[in-house]
Amino acid sequence: MKIEKTMIIGELLERLPEKADILTEAGMHCLNCAIAHGETIEEACEAHGIDVEELLVELNKK
């Protein structure tokens, strides 16, 4: 499954819970909050000042 910037974080974590570590390491420390589960990866990156393209590279590594 290819992870896209339009994917909802809650969906990502439901399907691939092991990716939470990558998000946390990138600076997203609020993965359990209600907003995070309804936000897209792109929206969360904007809110946290994270380069979405760089994060997608890491998330899509096998």
C-alpha positions in Angstrom: 0.0 0.0 0.0 1.4 3.4 -1.0 1.0 6.1 1.6 -0.2 9.4 0.1 -0.3 12.9 1.7 -4.1 12.8 1.5 -4.4 9.8 3.8 -6.1 10.3 7.1 -3.7 9.7 10.0 -6.2 7.6 11.9 -6.6 5.4 8.8 -2.8 5.1 8.5 -2.4 4.1 12.1 -5.3 1.6 11.9 -3.8 -0.1 8.9 -0.1 0.2 9.7 0.4 0.9 13.4 4.1 0.4 13.1 4.3 3.7 11.2 3.5 5.7 14.4 7.2 5.6 15.4 8.1 7.4 12.1 5.4 10.1 12.7 6.6 10.6 16.3 10.3 10.8 15.3 9.3 13.5 12.7 7.7 15.6 15.4 4.1 14.5 15.6 3.8 13.8 19.3 0.0 14.1 19.5 -1.0 11.0 17.6 -3.6 10.0 20.2 -5.5 13.3 20.1 -8.9 13.5 18.3 -7.7 16.0 15.7 -4.9 13.8 14.6 -7.2 10.9 13.7 -9.2 13.1 11.4 -6.3 15.0 9.8 -4.6 14.1 6.6 -0.8 13.6 6.7 -0.4 16.8 4.7 -2.5 18.8 7.2 -0.6 17.5 10.1 2.7 18.2 8.4 1.6 21.8 7.8 0.6 22.2 11.5 3.9 20.8 12.8 6.3 22.4 10.2 7.3 19.1 8.7 8.2 18.6 5.0 5.4 16.3 3.8 7.4 14.9 0.9 10.4 13.9 3.1 8.0 12.3 5.5 6.3 10.3 2.7 9.6 9.0 1.6 10.2 7.6 5.1 6.7 6.3 5.5 6.8 4.5 2.2 10.1 2.7 2.9 9.6 -1.0 3.4 
